Amino acid sequence: MFVACHLTILTVSMVTPKLPANLTDLPEYQLRVSPKAKHMRLSVSLDKGLEVVVPENFDHRRILEFLVQKRSWIEKALQQVDQKREYLAAQSPDRLPETIYLGAIAETWQVEYLSANSKFITAKEQKGQKILVTGNVENIEAGKALLRQWLNRKAQKELIPWLRKVSVAARLPYRQTSVRGQKTLWASCSSSKNISLNFKLLFLEPDAVNYVFIHELCHTIHMNHSAKFWALVSKYEPNYLKLDRSLNQAWQIIPAWV
């Protein structure tokens, strides 16, 4: 059975609190039944809002109890999503970037656009940390997708060797690694010790990226967020609490086009 541990999904054991008389102020949510789930868990994202994931044959009457118990966490998570939505809405959705700053590796790339009579659009790196985008540059969505593909390749080149170096230094081996563009996860580790990295890590500061690597490598030992897990994390990153909290606001660094 596949199990993944990551930084943004909350999984808790059930405690049955006394329900308040008025439940009308509970937030709306989407329900998803997962054959892989062992416990009820919550996630909050821009596209889905609040999602409740439950195992098969779960007693759905317990969902309200769970929402009441985790009301404080839900309100905080939804507030963060609203802030992110406002932040993205304030940025122009119809413009492609002229500059891309990758804080993780301290590189600034200039993007130049050359319109050509073509249905296609291509991007090519040039000397001096420049990217030349050629073709139908009026197609904004195609341009965004092209630059995200470039970010993915850049992350494979930079982040995968970096993770390998941290793994060797910590003596925490993993099996395989991949790069994706997850919407809500910085990274994840499966029960098979396969680690998936988000190319958006390139926009974070180096110490935050290094912490994400440590976090996922520790999941190769503990597939949970138990006291033993955090004790192992603190062994390699004593400042993990501050870095973990910083990730909650790190989305503000990510450009809207990404």
Residue pairs with C-beta under 8 A, 6 or more apart in sequence:
1 36
1 191
2 36
2 190
2 191
2 192
3 36
3 38
3 190
3 191
3 223
4 188
4 189
4 190
4 191
5 188
5 189
5 216
5 219
5 223
5 224
5 225
6 185
6 186
6 187
6 188
6 189
6 216
7 185
7 186
7 187
7 212
7 215
7 244
7 247
8 43
8 184
8 185
8 186
9 41
9 42
9 43
10 41
10 42
10 43
10 70
10 73
11 39
11 41
11 224
11 225
12 39
12 40
12 41
12 69
12 70
13 39
14 39
14 40
14 62
14 65
14 66
15 69
16 62
16 65
17 65
17 68
17 69
19 64
19 65
19 68
20 68
23 64
23 68
26 64
26 67
26 68
26 71
27 49
27 50
27 67
27 74
27 75
27 78
28 49
28 50
29 49
29 50
29 51
29 52
29 67
30 48
30 49
30 50
30 51
30 52
31 51
31 52
31 54
31 60
31 63
32 51
32 52
32 53
32 54
33 53
33 54
33 55
33 56
33 58
34 53
34 54
34 55
34 56
35 55
35 56
37 53
37 54
37 55
37 56
38 55
39 55
40 52
40 53
40 54
40 55
40 58
40 62
40 63
40 66
41 52
41 53
42 50
42 51
42 52
42 53
42 66
42 70
42 73
42 74
42 77
43 50
43 51
43 53
43 184
44 50
44 51
44 74
44 77
44 78
44 80
44 81
45 51
45 81
45 183
45 184
46 81
46 84
46 85
46 88
46 183
47 183
49 78
49 81
50 74
50 77
50 78
52 63
52 66
52 67
54 60
54 63
67 74
80 248
80 249
84 251
84 252
87 251
87 252
87 256
88 256
91 255
91 256
92 256
93 140
93 256
94 140
95 140
95 257
96 111
96 113
96 133
96 137
96 140
96 143
96 144
96 147
96 257
97 111
97 147
97 255
97 257
98 110
98 111
99 108
99 109
99 110
99 111
100 108
100 109
100 111
100 131
100 147
100 255
101 107
101 108
101 109
101 203
102 108
102 109
102 154
102 202
102 203
103 202
103 203
103 204
103 205
103 206
103 253
104 158
104 159
104 201
104 202
104 203
104 204
104 205
104 206
104 209
105 158
105 202
105 206
106 206
107 129
108 129
109 129
109 130
109 131
110 128
110 129
110 130
110 131
111 130
111 131
111 133
111 147
112 130
112 131
112 132
112 133
113 133
113 134
113 137
113 143
114 132
114 133
114 134
114 135
114 137
115 135
115 136
115 137
115 138
116 134
116 135
116 136
118 134
118 135
118 136
119 135
119 136
120 135
120 136
121 133
121 134
121 135
121 136
121 137
121 139
121 142
121 143
121 146
122 133
122 134
122 135
122 146
123 131
123 132
123 133
123 134
123 146
123 147
123 149
123 150
124 131
124 132
124 134
125 131
126 132
131 147
131 150
133 143
133 146
133 147
136 142
137 143
144 257
144 258
147 257
147 258
148 181
148 199
148 258
151 181
151 199
151 200
151 202
151 258
152 179
152 180
152 181
152 199
154 199
154 202
155 179
155 197
155 198
155 199
155 201
155 202
156 179
158 202
159 179
159 197
159 199
159 201
159 202
159 209
160 177
160 179
160 197
162 209
162 213
163 174
163 177
163 195
163 197
163 213
163 217
164 177
166 210
166 213
166 214
166 217
167 173
167 174
167 213
167 217
170 214
170 217
170 236
172 217
172 218
172 220
172 221
173 193
173 220
174 189
174 193
174 194
174 195
174 216
174 217
174 220
175 192
175 193
175 194
176 194
176 195
177 194
177 195
177 196
177 197
178 194
178 195
178 196
178 197
179 196
179 197
179 198
179 199
180 196
180 197
180 198
180 199
181 198
181 199
181 200
181 258
182 188
182 196
182 198
182 200
185 196
185 198
186 197
186 198
186 200
186 201
186 212
186 247
186 250
187 195
187 196
187 197
187 198
187 201
187 212
187 213
187 215
187 216
188 195
188 196
188 216
189 195
189 196
189 216
189 217
189 219
189 220
189 223
190 196
191 223
193 220
195 216
195 217
197 212
200 254
200 258
201 209
201 212
203 250
203 253
203 254
203 255
203 258
204 212
204 250
204 253
207 239
207 243
208 243
208 246
208 247
208 250
210 237
211 237
211 239
211 240
211 243
211 244
211 247
212 247
214 233
214 236
214 237
214 240
215 233
215 240
215 244
217 236
218 229
218 232
218 233
218 236
219 229
221 229
221 232
222 228
222 229
222 232
230 240
233 240
234 240
237 243
